[in-house]
Amino acid sequence: MNDEKNFVSGMLVKLPDDNAPDFVKLKLSFKLDEFGPWVAAQKAGDPSLEWINVEIKEGRSGKWYAERDMWKPDASQPARQPARRGPPKGVPAQPLPNDDIPW
């Protein structure tokens, strides 16, 4: 695995202002003259790229930053199974109601 960091150019991460509502968790700012070319360079490096995943991290200085998540699934491992539908294991399924609907 490559341990080299891939910082997101042109993307700034900030905590919301003190007077922001509680549901605002963080702010992202994009400097388009830097962010656009960074995205283009990522795509040029991997033309099959459809998504870029970004992790918001806190540096030792306390400053937040954005780093591209370079994780890729291991092709030798089986694909993850989709999430299970229905009640959790150990919880009995609820019986269907006995509706006496005539149609």
N, C-alpha and C positions, 0 to 999 in steps of 0.2 A: 504494500500500500504506500502511496506517495504521501509523505508527511508535509510537503510544501503547502503553505497556506495560499489560498486563492482569494484575496480580498476583493470585494465588489467595488470597483472604481465608480465614483460618482454617486454612491448611495450613502447617505448619512443617517445614523440612528440616534434618536434623542428621546429622553423621557418627556412626557407631556408637561405642559406648564402647570404650576401649582393650582391654578383656578380652572383647570380642565375637569370635565365630569369624570366620575370614577370608572366609567366604561371605556375611556380612552386609555390604553395601556402603553403605547409608545408611538412615536412619530417617525416617519420615514421621509427623507427628502432625496430627490433624484436630480443631480446636475446632468442634464441631458447631453451636453457636449462631452461628458466623460462616460456616462452610463451607456449611451447608445453604442459607442465604439467598443466598450468592454463586452457588451452582449454580442456584438458582431464578431469579435475575436474569439469568444467561446464557441460560437457556431462555426466559425472557420476552422477551429481546431477539431471539431467533431460535427460534420455536416448532418449526421442523423439525430442530433440533439433536438429534442422537442420541449424539454422542461429544464429550468435551472432552479435548484433548491438552494435556499440561503438560510444560514443559521445566524441568529443575532447573539453575539457573545459579549462578555464583559472582560476587558483587558485588565492586567495587573494594576494599571493606573486608575481603574474605575470607569474609564471611558468605554462606551459601547461601540461595537463595530459589526459590520456584516461580512461574513465569509461564505464563499460557495461551499456547499456540502457536496463533496466529490464521491460519496458512497455509491457503489454500483452493486447490484446483486451478483452473487457468485454463480456463474453459469453451471458449475458442477453440482450445485445444491438444488433440490427440488423446489419448485415454486411454492410460495406460501399459500395456504388454503384460505379461501375467503372467510370472512367472519361468519360464525355460526348463527343461524336464525333460531328463534324460539327461546324458551326459558333457559336460564343457566343450568349447568349440570347439577343434579341433586334436587332441583325444584320441580315438583310434579306439574305437568301440563294441565291447564285449566280445561275442564270438560266444556264442550260446546253447549250453549243453552238449548233447552228443549223448546223450541218455538213451534207452536202449533199453527203455522201459517198455512192456509189452505192452497196456496198456489206454488 
